[in-house]
Amino acid sequence: MPLGPYVEIINYVDDPAAAGDTYQKLGLNQTADNVYTDGRYHLRVVNGEGANPALRYYGVDLDAVKARGLTVTDNQLKSPRGVTVELFTEAPPLNLPHSDVMRAPATSRLGKFGEFSTFVHDLPTEQAFWEQCDFATNGVQNEPYNWGIWTDDLMLIGLHERDIDQPFTITHFDPNMKAVNNALKADGFAVQPIPEVEDKNDLSYTTLMTPFGVQFYLFTGDVTPENP
C-alpha cells in the first residue's frame, strides 16, 4: 500500500502568492489555497523553510510505516539520495484527480508529468528504499545508463544512476516540447537546453529553474501506461 492515500509535491517559499502566480503561468491550475495541479500531481506552496522539493503524504499510519523497516525521524523519511518524504497523520485535505497517475490526463501547458526525477550514485540502494515505501517498477533499464521509474499509483519516481549533482526535478513530456519551450521563452521563462544537447538553440530538451527552488525538465516525447 502507498505510504498514505494522498500525496503532494511540497515547495517551501518566502512568497506563496508569487510562487502561485509562476506556477499558474506554467499552466498548473489552482485547485485549492496554495495548491496547483497539472492533472497528475498536486504541488503545494508552503510559506516557510524546508527541503525543496519534498513529498508529503497524508493519512499516514506511522506504526505501519515503521513496521516496514523504514526509519522515521521527526515524522519524515529521507531516501539515501536525500529526498525528504513528510508523513502527516491528518486526513487528506484534498483528493487527487486520479487513482492511477500513469493513466491520468495532463491539463497543463507543460505536457504530461513523467516523473519526480532523482540522480543517484547507487541505484540499488535508492531502489530498495522506494520499494520499502511500496513503490514498484517494471524493471531497471541499462541504456544509456542504469535507470527506472517506480510508482505507488499516486506518484512517479524516476531514479537515474549518473554522477550528476542536481536538484530533484519535476519532469514533463510532450511530443512537441520544442513548441512548448519556445512559448515559455516568449513568456519570459528562462528555459535552457540540457548540457547534453550540442545545438544550444534547440529547445527540444530543456531545464527550467523557478525562482522558488523547483526545477523542471521539459522533454520531447510521450508517456503512456505501457511506456511511463
RAQUI-V998996 format. One record per residue. RES is the residue in three letters. PSI is psi in radians with two decimals (* if undefined). Layout:
BEGIN
RES/PSI ; RES/PSI
END
This chain:
BEGIN
MET/2.60 ; PRO/2.85 ; LEU/-0.55 ; GLY/2.98 ; PRO/-0.06 ; TYR/2.44 ; VAL/2.56 ; GLU/2.68 ; ILE/2.26 ; ILE/2.37 ; ASN/1.93 ; TYR/2.29 ; VAL/2.85 ; ASP/-0.42 ; ASP/1.53 ; PRO/-0.62 ; ALA/-0.78 ; ALA/-0.71 ; ALA/-0.76 ; GLY/-0.68 ; ASP/-0.74 ; THR/-0.80 ; TYR/-0.58 ; GLN/-0.62 ; LYS/-0.47 ; LEU/-0.08 ; GLY/0.08 ; LEU/2.40 ; ASN/2.34 ; GLN/2.20 ; THR/-0.25 ; ALA/3.07 ; ASP/2.08 ; ASN/0.35 ; VAL/2.29 ; TYR/2.49 ; THR/2.59 ; ASP/0.11 ; GLY/-0.32 ; ARG/-0.60 ; TYR/2.81 ; HIS/2.33 ; LEU/2.12 ; ARG/2.26 ; VAL/2.32 ; VAL/2.24 ; ASN/1.98 ; GLY/-2.91 ; GLU/2.48 ; GLY/3.12 ; ALA/2.34 ; ASN/2.27 ; PRO/2.82 ; ALA/2.92 ; LEU/2.51 ; ARG/2.11 ; TYR/2.47 ; TYR/2.80 ; GLY/0.56 ; VAL/2.37 ; ASP/1.74 ; LEU/-0.64 ; ASP/-0.69 ; ALA/-0.64 ; VAL/-0.78 ; LYS/-0.58 ; ALA/-0.32 ; ARG/-0.08 ; GLY/0.19 ; LEU/2.52 ; THR/2.00 ; VAL/2.15 ; THR/2.12 ; ASP/0.75 ; ASN/0.61 ; GLN/2.64 ; LEU/2.66 ; LYS/2.12 ; SER/2.79 ; PRO/-0.60 ; ARG/-0.31 ; GLY/0.17 ; VAL/2.19 ; THR/2.28 ; VAL/1.89 ; GLU/2.43 ; LEU/1.89 ; PHE/2.25 ; THR/-0.26 ; GLU/2.71 ; ALA/2.61 ; PRO/2.36 ; PRO/-0.32 ; LEU/3.07 ; ASN/2.48 ; LEU/2.69 ; PRO/0.32 ; HIS/2.93 ; SER/-0.09 ; ASP/1.88 ; VAL/-0.55 ; MET/-0.25 ; ARG/0.07 ; ALA/2.49 ; PRO/2.73 ; ALA/2.49 ; THR/-0.07 ; SER/2.95 ; ARG/-0.17 ; LEU/-0.08 ; GLY/-2.83 ; LYS/2.38 ; PHE/2.19 ; GLY/-0.59 ; GLU/2.75 ; PHE/1.78 ; SER/2.41 ; THR/2.21 ; PHE/2.30 ; VAL/2.71 ; HIS/-0.37 ; ASP/1.58 ; LEU/-0.79 ; PRO/-0.65 ; THR/-0.79 ; GLU/-0.71 ; GLN/-0.75 ; ALA/-0.68 ; PHE/-0.90 ; TRP/-0.55 ; GLU/-0.54 ; GLN/-0.52 ; CYS/0.09 ; ASP/0.52 ; PHE/2.49 ; ALA/2.69 ; THR/2.85 ; ASN/-0.02 ; GLY/2.73 ; VAL/2.36 ; GLN/2.72 ; ASN/0.27 ; GLU/2.33 ; PRO/0.01 ; TYR/3.12 ; ASN/2.19 ; TRP/2.91 ; GLY/2.91 ; ILE/2.29 ; TRP/2.59 ; THR/2.57 ; ASP/0.37 ; ASP/-0.35 ; LEU/-0.58 ; MET/2.67 ; LEU/2.24 ; ILE/2.18 ; GLY/2.19 ; LEU/2.19 ; HIS/2.01 ; GLU/1.62 ; ARG/2.61 ; ASP/1.16 ; ILE/2.34 ; ASP/1.65 ; GLN/2.75 ; PRO/2.72 ; PHE/2.48 ; THR/2.45 ; ILE/2.06 ; THR/2.30 ; HIS/2.66 ; PHE/2.51 ; ASP/2.42 ; PRO/-0.47 ; ASN/0.96 ; MET/-0.42 ; LYS/-0.75 ; ALA/-0.70 ; VAL/-0.82 ; ASN/-0.65 ; ASN/-0.67 ; ALA/-0.69 ; LEU/-0.72 ; LYS/-0.71 ; ALA/-0.46 ; ASP/0.07 ; GLY/0.07 ; PHE/2.44 ; ALA/1.22 ; VAL/2.41 ; GLN/2.36 ; PRO/2.53 ; ILE/2.68 ; PRO/-0.50 ; GLU/-0.29 ; VAL/2.19 ; GLU/-0.71 ; ASP/1.83 ; LYS/-0.06 ; ASN/-0.09 ; ASP/2.02 ; LEU/0.60 ; SER/-0.53 ; TYR/1.93 ; THR/2.90 ; THR/2.63 ; LEU/1.93 ; MET/2.12 ; THR/2.84 ; PRO/0.01 ; PHE/0.34 ; GLY/0.24 ; VAL/2.23 ; GLN/2.47 ; PHE/2.47 ; TYR/2.32 ; LEU/1.77 ; PHE/2.51 ; THR/2.30 ; GLY/-3.08 ; ASP/2.69 ; VAL/2.46 ; THR/2.93 ; PRO/-0.55 ; GLU/-0.40 ; ASN/1.28 ; PRO/*
END
